[in-house]
């Protein structure tokens, strides 16, 4: 089967080793979100359809016991929010819709049935997003210094300081490097904060050491885009404190990885229109959750959206760097390659 990760370099930018006490294998049955679904529009559709409201058994015009305590924006009659997966996208990528259950309670099976009723009339397919995205294993404090220097030597650099100059580099500012990982989104010069997970922090640290260690400006504009925002994941219930956009998270959703790629491509076009974009995607998912199908159209929708977002990025001239290994959790216990790079 032919590779589908477009003209992309496959490189583990962040050398990593599984930390002691790595996450246990994920039960596949618990990895499919009941509160976030991805829908696919027909080619002729222009808007994402709304989920039909539930029938209110109460007196018309008066709140029921089920709706009286809910925020004004949402009620038990319509708990779903609807939007395009990537605002402003067109073509195949513009046909993906997101449906999120926003009540803050376990998902009502009747609400899911109403969502699924959009198929086949208004949506071609609608499927659960899945929590199968995870950053590489965290580096142990004792291993990090040696592995960091090993990585610099592999790149031809002797260390973060006093290294030999890079040969034949592009002018400063002509490259935009975006790290899509656990680090909070920052358009310029991400702060090296101690986030929930140090993985994104580590990658940005190494990028700065390699690109900003000489006199003058950095050789690339370094940005970060949060792709792994969840500190906790419950397939049946989403609470406000499960997701942390300020400090980042540990895991993510495949559909949100597609969103991060699409949003970064648009941010690069808007803020650095003359620069070449490099996307560092140090995240992935177990092939058990999809991605090995012969055709992209046959993949699960969340997985399909990632490949469509990568395809768009490649068509815009971006170079995609994706880590292919370092699996520390998944449906099967043994370590192995991860998608989308593997």
N, C-alpha and C positions, 0 to 999 in steps of 0.2 A: 504494500500500500504506500502511495506517495505521501511525503510529508506535506502538511498544510500550513505550517507556521511560516509562510511567506518569506521573502528575502530577509531573514533575521539571523543575527548572531546568537548562538546558544552558549551562554557562559554563566557560570556561577560567580557573579561579582562578589558576593559575600561568602567567602569560605566559611563553612560552619560545620560544627559537629554536634550531634544530639547531646543535649544536656542531661545530667542525671535526673531521673524522675520525669522523663518525657511523657507527653500526653498518651493515655491508653488508646487502643484502637477504637475508632468511632463505630457505633452500631449504625449501619446504613438506614435502618428504620427511623432513627432519631435525627438524621441529617437533612431531612426534607422539611422545609419550612411550611407550616400551615398558614402563616400570616403574611407571607410574601409570595406572589405568583407572577409568572412571566407569561404574557399573551402574545400571539403573533397575528397581525392584521392581514387580511387579503390584500393583494396588490393594489386594488382599486380604492381601498379605504383611506380616508384622510385624517380621521380622529380615533382615539381610543374610546371604545364604547363604555358607558357607565354600567355598573352592575345593577340589575333591577332591585328596587327597594322591597323590604319585607312589608307584608300587610299588617297595618296597625290594628290590633283588636280593640283598642280603646275608643273613647268618644272622639269623633273628628274635631281637630283643633285643640285638644287637651293632651298634655304629656301623659304617657303611661308610666307605671311604676318602673318599667325597664329603662325608660329614656329620661326620667326626671333628673337623675343624678349625673348624667353624662355632660361633657363640655358642649357648648352650643354648636361647635363646628361639626360634631359627629353625634349620631344616635344609633340605637339598636336597629333602626329602620334602614340606615345606610352606613355601615361601618367601614366600607371600602373607600380608599382614596385611589384615584386613577390618574396616570400620567404616562407620557412617553418615557421609555427607558433612558434615552439620551436626548434631552431637549435640543432642537435645532438640527437633528440628524435627518438625512434623507436616504433614498434608495432602500436597500434591504434593511439596513440598520434602523431606519426610521419606522419600520413596521413592528418593532418590539414595544410592548406596553408593560407597565408595572401596576400591580394591584396589591395594596398593602392594607391589612386589617388594623385599624387604629384605635380600637376601643380600649385597649389595655386589659382585656379579659381573654380567657381561653377562646379560641375561634369557635364560633357556632357552626355546626355541620350544615345547618340550613343556609347560612351565608355562603359557605363553600359551594353548595348545590346551585345557588343563584348565580354565582360567578361562572360555574361550569356550564350553565344554561346558555352562555354566550356562544358556545360552540355547538354546531358548525355555522350558525347564521351570521354572527358578527366577528368572530375570531376563528381562525383556522385551527389553533391549538391554544391551550392554556395549561401550564404546568407549574409545579412548585419550584421555587428557587431552592438551592441546597447549600448547606454549610459544609463545604468540602474544600475551602481555601484555607491554607495555613502557611505561615512563613517558615523558613528553614529553622532547624533546631538552634536554640540560643547557645552562644559560645560561653563556655565556662570561663570564669575569671582567670584561672591559672593557664588556660590554653590560649586565650585571646592574644597576648603579646607575641608569642612565637608564631602563631598562624597569621597574624597581621603582617609581620615582617616577611614570612614566606610568600604571602600574596604579593607584596611589593616587589620581591625578587622575581617572581614569575612574570610580572609586567615589565621587567627590565629596570625597576627602580630599587635602589638600595635601602630606602626607608622614607619615612615621612619628611625628614629634614635632610638637607645636604645631598639630595639625589641628583644624578646626572640629568641634564635637560632633555626633554622629549624632542626627538627629531621630527622635522616636517609637520609641525602642528598648525591647525587653522588659526586665523586671527582670533584674538579674545572676543567673546561675545557672539561668535558665529555658530555656536553649538548650545543647545538647551538640553540638559540632562535632567530627566524627571525620574525620581525614585518612587515607585508605586508599591507601598508596603504598609508597615504599622505606624509610620510617623505621621503626625497631623499635617494637613494640607497647608503649604506655605508657598506663595508665588515667588518670593525672592528670599534667598539666604535663610533656609530653615534653621531655626534655633535648635541647637543640640541639647534638647531637654531630655530628662530621664523619663521617658514615656512608659506606658504600661508594659510594652515589650521593647527591649533594646535592639531588636533586629533592624528596624528601619534606621534608628540612630546610628548603628554600626556602619551601615552602608553609606550614609551621608558623610560620616566621619572619614571613611576611606576615600570617598570621592573628593572631599576637600583636600585631603592630604596629597592626592595625586594631581589635582588640577589647580590648587591654590597655594602651593608651597614655595613659589618663586616670587621674584619682584614683579610688581605690576598687578593688573587685574587677573582674576581667575580665567582660566582658559575655556571655561564653559559657565553658562548660567545654570546653577543648581537649584532645582525646585523639588518639592515633595508633594505627593498626592495620596491621601489616606485611602487605602483599598481594604484594609483589615481593621474594621472599626469596632468589633464586638468583643467585650470583655467576658460576656456570658451569652449562651445560646440555649433557648428552649424552643423546640419545634412548634409547640402549641400556644406559646404566650410571649409577647414582646413587651417589655417594660422599658421605661425611659432610661433607667440606669444600666441596661444591657449594652447600650451603644455609647461610645465616648469619642466625640469628634475633637475634643480638646487635648486629650492625652493618648488617643489611639487605642487600639485593642490588641487582641491576640489572634483572632480568627475573623473570617469574613464570609461573604456569600459570592458564589460564582457570578451571579447577575450584577452584583455591586462591583466586581472586578471589571466587568465589561463597561459599566458606567464610568469608573475611574479612568479607563483608557480613553473613552470617548470624550470625557470632560477635559482631559489633559491635551488631547489633540486640538480641541477648540481653544483652550487657553493659550497654547503655543501659537496658533494662528492669530489670535487677538493681540497678544502681548509681545511676541518675538517673531513677527512675520518673516524676517529675513534669515532666521536661524534654522539650522538642521536639528531636528528633534531626535533624541535618543531616549527610548523608554526602557527603564530597568524594572522588570517585573519579577521580583524575587518572591513569588507566590505561585501556588499551583493547586491541583486537586488530583485525587486518586482516579485512575482510569475507570474504576468501578462506577463512577458517577457520570460517565459519558465522555466522548471525545475520540474514540477509536473507530467510529463508524466510517464506512467508505466514503460517504457524502456528508458534507456539512449540513445539508438540509435534513438529514436523518438524525442528527444529534439532538439531545435534550435542549430545550429552548435556551436555558441559561448558558449552557456550554456553547451553543451555536452563536449566541450574542457576543461571547468573548472572541470567537474566531472572526466574526463579522467586524468587530471593532478593531482587531489586529489587521484585518484586510484593509480597512479604511485608513488606518495609520500608515501602513506600508504604501498605499497608493498616494498618500500625501508626502512621501519621501522619508518617513521615520524609519529608524533602525530600532528593532526590538531585541532586547537582551532578556532571556528568560532562563531561570535556574531550572535544571532538569532533575535534580536529585534531592538528597537530604530529607527524604520522607521520614517523619517521626511519629505519624499517626495516620490511621486510615482504616478501612474495613478489614484489610488483612494486616496482620502484625508485622511481617518482614518489611524491611526498608526496600525502596525501589524507586524507579523514575516517576516523575509527576508530569502531568499535562499543565499548560499547553506545550511545553518545550519538548517533552519526551516523544 
